[in-house]
């Protein structure tokens, strides 16, 4: 294990950005991430994320969303809107996520007991990880 120097610790506290470190010999860049955050992300990166990692209240809400998604999509005015579920109950449909977050907060619904999503066609249920194609370096240079 490598211990941080006082200078490195101060640099971490000064910046709100993810700290990057460069190996002067190899010129490789590394990202410093707290161990608890790394453990949460590691399972996803390794493809070992399981439904059990999702709080029970969120998963129950996701299942209700998944069951109702075909009906939600049948009404074209819902496409692109936000929907929120608390367990089996639909909290509401709104133009923005903020409206639904406020509605959940007013009802005292905790974050680990509800699910918020955009209404759009989906190939996988929300508890299954979706693969996201990363932009290559050449794409970043074109922007």
C-alpha angles and dihedrals in degrees: 000000000000117000121217119245119230089254092054092047091052091049090053091051094047098054129062090198129090107276115241124200126197123207102225091208100049098022088226117148122226131191121222112220128173111255095242092054091045091054091053093049096039093070091054093046091050092046093243098116108134135192087249088069089065116083110254093240092052092047092050089051091048090053091053090049092049092050092050098040096093090054092046091051091049088071105067093202088069094059110115094009124119126250131190131200132194106194108307093341125094107225093196152293120254143164093245136034089230092067091055095043088055091047090053092047092050089054092048094244112160123225091246092057103052142053129217124193145153116255106244138126111282132190094200133041114255094254091061116084115246120217113239119200111231120224112248123230092259090057091052092051092052093058 
